[in-house]
Amino acid sequence: MYVFSLIKNKQNTKFINISKLSPMANHRYILKTLLSSLIYLYLLPFTFCLFFSFNLLAQGGGVSINATGIAADNSAMLDVSATNQGMLIPRMTTLQRDDIASPAIGLIIFNIDCKNLNIYNGSEWESLNSTGGSAPGTAGSIMGTATICQGQSGITYSIVPVTNATAYSWSYSGSGFSITSGATTNSVTASFSGSATSGILTVYGTNVCGKGVASSGYLVTVFPVITAEVSIAASSNPICTGTEVTFTATPVNGGSTPSYQWKLNNVNVGTNSATYSNSALSNGDLVSCIMTSNATCVIGSPVTSNVITMSVNSYLPASVSIAASANPTCPSTEITFTATPVNGGAAPSYQWKFNSANVGTNSATYSNSGLINGDQVNCIMTSNYSCVTGSPATSNVITETVNPLAEIPVAIAGTAATQTQITANWNTTANATKYFVDVATDNGFTGILTNYNNIDVSNVLTYNVTGLSCGNTYYYRVRANNTCGTSSNSNTISYATTACCTGPPAQPGTISGNAIFCVASGQNYSISSVSEATTYTWAVPVGASINSGQGTTSISVNFGSSSGNVSVTAGNACGTSAASTLAVSSLTGWQYSAPLSVTNTSGVGLTDFQLRFTVTFASGKMKSDFSDLRFGAISGPILNYWIESYTSSTSAIVWVRVPSIPVSGTTINMFYGNSSATSLSNATNTFDFYDVCNASSTGWTATSEGVGSNTFSTSNGYFRLSGAGVCCSSSWGTAVVKKSLPSPLTSGSYVVSFQNRNSMGVCAGGGFNIISSNDGGATSNGGDVYVECDNANYCSGTPAGRISIAGNTGSAAYYSNNTGSSFTQYDIKPMNITNKTATLYKDGSSIVTASGGSVAPILTTISLSSSNNGYSNSVNIEDFQNIIIRKYASPEPSVTPGTEISCP
């Protein structure tokens, strides 16, 4: 065995040294050394030094190995020649061959397993001959699943068995691929990881001689596992009633042709489409969609979408109203108008109008500080609410009232000064609603009174300033005010209180003026001035008003329909006097009056006297029944009167009660001509006493005296008294009724009238008696006025009739009894209480005169009686009616009518 060494000398000359080795030397090592040296010789100039018997020459770039020294063939890098030896290349098993690290292209070895030469072609070892065994044949097409999902396992791939293959080698260009069984066979089971990628799967057969040609690449497409999803959206929501809505499904991992099933309130609707439309939706309807994916490696299919709940709104009317921050207002005040929309939506728009012209901005408010009276503001609102009618909507119109400022008032002279007060006055001021007053002790108003510094006196034109000192001068000024502010000061007025007083004024004297009238307006009343009085206070009846003069001694009054009193007091700082009063009566509505002149020839003044006269009918003016008659004294109220009788539309006999008839006479007024008037005829009020004596009479007390059945009855329209004693017993029985006079009769001359009729029995009698409260007996000290009727047939000399006064019986005091069916008129005329005399008249004829004792009676009670002494079974019946007591004068006053006056 020879070993070649590459030697480099000092002169940098290279050559090969070949040394002989033991036969046991490693051939692979030798060959490698040889080949390395050859390559190096090829690259560098070199020089061989031959140490043994054959030549190794390098000539022309090639190396020759021989025993003859022949140079290498020019076409060969290495030219080995021999006649008795061959050239050995490395010999190794397939396993050893495959252990060669990074074999070079063209590397040749002898495969001792397959007994043939192998050469490396750059990617694999190839057999140069088939002597001794062949590598496997070419692998066929791979069969198996070409489309895989990540994470899928148990996938089978196989090929038809390869010729000469004793094993198979599978490879996959992607990631995440692993063979779980049959790895060296022609059929494998594989798994793909959750992150596996697509790749090319190949396989080739192998045996001890090598490997066969790989199969053509089998593309395995690995898809990721995906989740199916679907969402839907509405073209609009909320919507208005009747709006068509299109719902659109958006699939995720739905594949190329997903399918759809739409649901309305969980009921199948629509078609297999990605959209669904409906124009009849209701509020609260639920819409959803089920999508079925046809995508590869999809999970979660079929999948249900989100649910859309529809908000379906009805159409609503739009409107708008506006309000002002103030109305009325004052000049230059900024007023803000605020619009309140109804169904205006989230962002309504506004167009304000000022006197029909566009103003303001797109705002719910509008402000203006330049308004004048009568300016008009309104607003047009455009709603952005989706379901609205009546938009744009026009608001109400606000007409702004701008009140003017109050003008400066004019103060005028003060009035009604007293010791402690003055009355400040001023003229009415345009636009004023109230006034403020200052009162000071100086013209410059530096000494303004504490209680009168800017005092609010309300809306008056006069104000009493009180609490002042007497005899001092004061100054006042006024300012006008309204809701818009206060004016400047008026002019200044000075006015003094009166001198200090010593006490209240005296009572005013008699009030002059008409006490009764048919003209209600312009009635004047006055008094004389009262010493030290500074003011006068008048009062008038309800419904009347003082036209002028309040605070003075003379007033003018307009009366209403009510009568009453006109009164006046005098006052000063020290107090108020007692009042003077005049009773007045207003006869508003009466068209005519006539004076009645009363003549008094009795020689004495008459008080509260009843006049009797005849009223002649005034055709076309007076009511036919005389019910519109009224009478009044010149200086007194309406007088009481009584119509005794009348002939319709002809004449009437009238009694009038006159308060006073002087000796010189007087005048009263008669009023008539009011078609709506009703009669005030009233005998009770006219006479000192009057009673018709019937069931309507009141105030009578009935008693029974003595024995027997004695009764009192009014059932026949008059008083009936039935007196009866006990028969044959001489026991009297008497029926009595009594009534008090309105007031006692103590003096003067009267006429007493009554009507009587009776049925007389044995020793029976009746009486008309005016009882005295100071009856001292029949002889002297007063007594009753008594008219008696007795039956003397069986009695012991008692007169058949008598009249007595003050206890004494008049001589020959007889009068015949009336036992007929009609009443007899009896009059005591006069009944002179002062002189204690009385004369009895029967049916107008004088019967008897009686005179009394020394003491005048005090007459208080009317007593009527009927009695019987019981000597027979007869009952004495006494009937009475129409009792009158009135004043008497001799001669009686006369009445003369005057000229008629028309009331305006």
Secondary structure, 3 states (H helix, E strand, C coil): CEEEEEEECCCCCEEEEEEECCCCCCHHHHHHHHHHHHHHHHHCCECCCCCCCCCEEEECCEEEECCCCCCCCCCCCEEECCCCCCCCCCEECHHHHHCCCCCCCCCEEEECCCCEEEEECCCCEEECCCCCCCCCCCCCCCEECCEEECCCCCEEEECCCCCCCCEEEEEECCCCEEEEECCCCCEEEEEECCCCCCEEEEEEEEECCEECCCCCCEEEEEECCEECEEEEEECCCCEECCCCEEEEEEEECCCCCCEEEEEECCEEECCCCCEEEECCCCCCCEEEEEEECCCCCEECCCEECCCEECCEECCEECEEEEEECCCCECCCCCEEEEEEEECCCCCCEEEEEECCEEECCCCCEEEECCCCCCCEEEEEEECCCCCEECCCEECCCEECCECCCCCCCCEEEEECCCCCCEEEEECCCCCCCEEEEEEECCCCCCCECHHHCCEECCCCCEEEECCCCCCCEEEEEEEEEECCEECCCCCCEEEECCCCCCCCCCCCCCCECCCEECCCCCEEEECCCCCCCCEEEEECCCCCEEEECCCCCEEEEECCCCCEEEEEEEEECCEECCCEEEEEEECCCCCEEEEEEEECCCCCCEEEEEEEEEEECCCCCCCCCCCCCEEEECCCCECCEEEEEEECCCEEEEEEEEEEECCCCEEEEEEECCCCCCCCCCHHHHCCEEECCCCCCCCCEEEEEECCCCEEECCCCCEEEEECCECCCCECEEEEEEEEEEEEECCCEEEEEEEEEEECCCCEEEEEEEEECCCCCCCCCCCCEEEEEECCCCCCCCCCEEEEECCEECCCCCCCCCCCCCCEEEEEEEEECCCCEEEEEECCEEEEEEECCCCCCCEEEEEEEEEECCCCCCCEEEEEEEEEEEECCCCCCEEEECCCEECC
